[in-house]
Amino acid sequence: MSAQQMLLFSPDFQHPPSPPNGTTESPSFEVPEQEYEDPFCVPGKPSVVQFADITSAAFKIRDGIVRTPCMKSHLSELTGMEIFLKKDFLQFTGSFKERGASYALMKLTTEQKSAGVISASLGNHAQALSYHGQRLKIPVTVIMPIVAPIMKIQSCRNLGANVVVQGRNMKEAKLIAMKLAKERSLVYINGYDHPDIIAGQGTIGLEVVDEVPNIDAIVVPVGGAGLIAGVALAVKTLNPHIKVIGVESERCASFSKAVENGGPVMLDIESTLADGLAVPMVGYNAFATAAPLVDRTVVDKRRMDSYCNLAVGRVGKMRRRRSRSCWTGSDFSRTVRRTKRKASRIITVRR
Ligand SMILES: Cc1ncc(COP(=O)(O)O)c(C=O)c1O
């Protein structure tokens, strides 16, 4: 544990035992064949998140998360319009996922807090839960598939979570997590579809509208659609004129497919550099909340494999109107580097 973490976390709190650093826990869990139902995410009975849920999340999590800046970017010069970037990579674990994770943990009952929570994640949600679980003294177990980045696995261990590396992909990891949740009476917290997660992510939208006047459009990367659902609900409630544009890679275009299909549909996805976006099916609650509010979803058809480039390219089409745009997401530095390199191409991207 780093010196900084030691300052933040009370030394008397212990999570359930984790395996030694750098090793994976012995694979003692079979991948269950049976599907387990998540009571918070029921097919055919979606919960539509309300604006009041987001304001209540903003109030509850205000001491545990960073109110990140939304600053004008030098991408503005490249594109001839005003682009602002919401720098949520400045959260302690490097992503906006902390907002939803901390709100979901704070909403648990006393009994649920002492039993602990479980989730399956490739990394960002797992780190967010681990960090806030340690901060709030709530035991956290994360099932991470074997394809999860080793740095993120290690980071969750460093944050004291009980980390199980198991399952060939997210689908298998989730089945294992749901089974364990049932057997051990743990609350399963879906990283993009639990209503409290969506409400927590929506606090980004409140902050953006508060910080940047006269926004024309907000561009949001889409994985399981929790982020876009919360952000769209927040910004459209505060200012219905703001356009909300989702971006996703053709390799995992689960939101666009859900729009075509009239509801979430399971896809065979391919891997992408933007690993957080590789979700084969958007969430039921996320889709029901987001679908009526999202103006447009843009899919990268040329396999550029970067939602970041795509976002700027598409927004670039609006430059004649001198739009003022905001862009949420946490991959800021890589985004800017890649964008600069490909600048001339980006602004000429055509449909
Ligand atoms: C950096 C980053 N951006 C965007 C997303 C997409 O969020 P959601 O799954 O809520 O759509 C994720 C998901 O993990 C992420 O990690």
The ligand as an SDF file (V2000), in Angstrom:
LIG
                    3D

 16 16  0  0  0  0  0  0  0  0999 V2000
  -12.7850    4.8600  -19.8830 C   0  0  0  0  0  0  0  0  0  0  0  0
  -14.1540    4.3940  -20.1640 C   0  0  0  0  0  0  0  0  0  0  0  0
  -14.9380    5.1370  -20.9550 N   0  0  0  0  0  0  0  0  0  0  0  0
  -16.1900    4.7380  -21.2340 C   0  0  0  0  0  0  0  0  0  0  0  0
  -16.7210    3.5590  -20.7340 C   0  0  0  0  0  0  0  0  0  0  0  0
  -18.1320    3.1560  -21.0810 C   0  0  0  0  0  0  0  0  0  0  0  0
  -18.9910    3.2180  -19.9600 O   0  0  0  0  0  0  0  0  0  0  0  0
  -20.3200    2.3600  -19.9570 P   0  0  0  0  0  0  0  0  0  0  0  0
  -19.9330    0.9270  -19.8700 O   0  0  0  0  0  0  0  0  0  0  0  0
  -21.0790    2.8340  -18.7710 O   0  0  0  0  0  0  0  0  0  0  0  0
  -21.0110    2.6710  -21.2510 O   0  0  0  0  0  0  0  0  0  0  0  0
  -15.9250    2.7710  -19.8960 C   0  0  0  0  0  0  0  0  0  0  0  0
  -16.4170    1.5230  -19.3390 C   0  0  0  0  0  0  0  0  0  0  0  0
  -15.7220    0.7930  -18.6500 O   0  0  0  0  0  0  0  0  0  0  0  0
  -14.6110    3.2010  -19.5860 C   0  0  0  0  0  0  0  0  0  0  0  0
  -13.8270    2.4820  -18.7730 O   0  0  0  0  0  0  0  0  0  0  0  0
  1  2  1  0
  2  3  1  0
  2 15  2  0
  3  4  2  0
  4  5  1  0
  5  6  1  0
  5 12  2  0
  6  7  1  0
  7  8  1  0
  8  9  2  0
  8 10  1  0
  8 11  1  0
 12 13  1  0
 12 15  1  0
 13 14  2  0
 15 16  1  0
M  END
$$$$
